[in-house]
Amino acid sequence: MPQYTHLFCKYSIKHKIEAQNSDSLVRLADFQYSIKIINEEFQETVKRTYQKATIDDRQNIYEELLMICALTPTDDYNSFTHTDVIKTFEQLKQKLKQRKIKKTYLDFLHQLSDSKRGSILKKRGNQRQYRFEFRNPILKMFIKLKAEEKNISLETT
């Protein structure tokens, strides 16, 4: 991740210059400032990607589907199938507004890998055997936190 190294240096030095300190060494405080700035910028990117995926979502289908995908158990490669999504939906349906799974959920799942919906999911494999995974693991965590806010989580019993 060389781009992050560049950003750490950029914001650390910028903080040092703005502090107008006669000390010419970049200190831990400068580095911590750079982490804060990068995290804020990164979070904005995650929010915008999520917004692109769920915009014009009058029935909350994309929002709910993303929550289901984020909560779906994955294989060793962090991927899942539409069958895995259906199983997770069945476990969550009492907490979701959609009371029965729609055949179109599979279509919506494919749309989440389209650039029109922010390409949140990456699709691999052949037709009828597609595996999906989140392009950005941080986005998956962001969606899990949104689900948690809405009291939607898989029960572990």
N, C-alpha and C positions, 0 to 999 in steps of 0.2 A: 504494500500500500504506500508507494512513494508519494502520492498526492497528499497524504496525511502528514508525512514528514515535512513536506514543503509548507503545509498550513501551520504546523506546530512552530516551525521556524519563523514564518511570516508574522504570526500573531504574537509570539514571544518577543520578537524584536520590536514590533510596533508598540507593544505595551511598554517596553524599556524606553523607547524614544519619547512616548507620550508622558512618561513619568518624569522626564527631564532630570534624571538622576545622574550625577557625575560618575557613578559606577558604570563601567563599560561591560561588565559581565552580565549575561542573562542568567537570572536566578530562578529558583524553584517557583517563586511567586509569579514570575513572568510566564513560565511554562504552564502553571495552573490556570492562569488567565486564558492562555491559548486553548486549553482543553475546554474551558467554559464556552468560549466563542464558537469553537468547532461543533460542540454538542448542540448549541442553539441553532446553528445553521443546518446541521444534520437533521435535527428534529423537524425543522420547517420543511425540508425535502420530504421526509416521511409523511408529514401531514398533508402536503400537497398531492403526493401520490395516492394516498388513501382517499382524499377528496375527489380526485379524478375518477377513481374506481366507483365511487358511490354517488356521484353527482347525477341528478335527474333520476333518483331511485325512489319513486313515489311509494312503492310498497315495501321498501327496505329489503328487497331481495338480495342485492349485492352486499349490503352491510351484514345481513344475517349469514349469507353464504361465506363471506370472508371470515366471520367469527367461527363458523363451523369448520372451515378449512384450517384456521389457526389452531383449533382445539383437536383436530383429527390426529390420531397417532400416526407416526411416519415410520418408514422402513430405515435401514441403515444408511440410505442416501438422502434422507430427509424428504422423501417424496411419498405421495399417496395417490390412490385411484378414486374414481367417482364412487365406487362401491364403498370405499372407506368413508367417504363423505356422507353417504346415505346412512351408514351405521352410526356415525356420530350424530347425524341429524335425528335419528330415532331416539338416541339417548337424551337429546336436548329439546325435543319438540314441545314438552310441557312449558319450557321457559321461553320459547320463541313464539312470535305472532303467527307464523305459518304453521298450521296444525297438521297438514299433510304434505309430504314431499311432492313436488311437482316434477313432471317429466322434463319440464323446461329447465330445471336446475342444472342439468348436464350442459345445456346450451349456454346458460349463464356462466358456468364454470369455464367453458371454452372462451367466452368473451373476456374473462379476467386475464387471459394471456394475450389479449389484443391490445395494441397501443392506444386504441380509443378509450380503454378502461385502465390505462396506466401500466399495462404489462406487469401486473403484480405477480402473476403466476407464470412459471416457465412450464411448457408442455413438452414432454418427451415421449417417444415411442410411436407405435402405429395406431391407426384408427381402431377403436374399441379396446385398445390396450394402453391408452394414454396414462402416463404418470404425471402428476403435477407437483410442483414445489414452489415455494416462495422465492422470488428472485433476490429479495433482500431479507435476511433473517431478522434484522431490526424491525422491519415492518411487521413481521409475524408477531413479534413481542408487543409492538404497539397495538395491534388488533386484539391480542389476548388481554391487554390491559383495558381496552375499551369494553370487551366482553365482561370482564370482571366488574367494571363500573356499573354495568347493567345487570349484575348478579347472574351472569350466564357462565357456567363452568361445568366441566365434567365431574360428576360425583365419583370419588374414589372410595369404594366400599370393599 
